[in-house]
Amino acid sequence: MLNQKKQPRTKEPLQLLSYNKYVTTRVGIISLAGFSMAALSLLLQFLNYGAISVLNKKQLALVQLSSGETIAARAVDPKERSDEVIKKFVSDTFITTFNWDGLVKAFNEKGEPITKQDTGVEVGKLNNKSNSRVATRAYDAAFALSENEGFRPAFLKLASITPTGIFNGDTQVSLIPRFISQPRQIKSGKWEIDFIGTLVTFDREYNSGKGIAFNKTVTVSSISNPEYIPANTTELAKKIYAARRAGLEITEIVDLDLGKRK
């Protein structure tokens, strides 16, 4: 009986997921699990990117004020201002500019706060007449107006509407706001807003008050303010920064045309 030699078995190369080839169940499970984890990882990365993008847009943060109060804040475009900020800026500027009681706050020699009669601020000659004066608070508030094309100086020369009785204690004037419209955006960083109010004059002769309509359309523009104001800066600079701390300035004031708004 002939001895038959066994032929050595040749090892076939390992073929994984080759065309028309089969793999074991274990290899298939491992491959499917690996693919699933990769897909899940990719999905998580997309979700993470989306969340980061939303946070970058909102950038919510807590800001602590000098008073110790903490408020929520978010980053916005440098030219963007909210409707509330614009309305408050216009209202505060007008109320400060046109409320005249003839008194100013000052400090005595001991550094103690006192109240004294307002002598006003000279703003130049008006119609070749004697120098005209405006109330001190009106002069300070007017720094919220633009200096372009001499708008602020021209506005201050309307000092003829300041009764002379303001500076001797015989007269007081109050601005009563009636309506402030929502701002209308003209272009990026520029808005129009309507202000409807009444200027009421009180004096010794007419203590009941005499009112005149004060209806204006105001144009405001966004501006950049210093992020840090040195404590040792001048008093004039502090007044300017205070009037413009909202990051806005008034560039135009015209009589309100109610027919145009209909």
Disulfide bonds with the S-S distance in Angstrom:
none
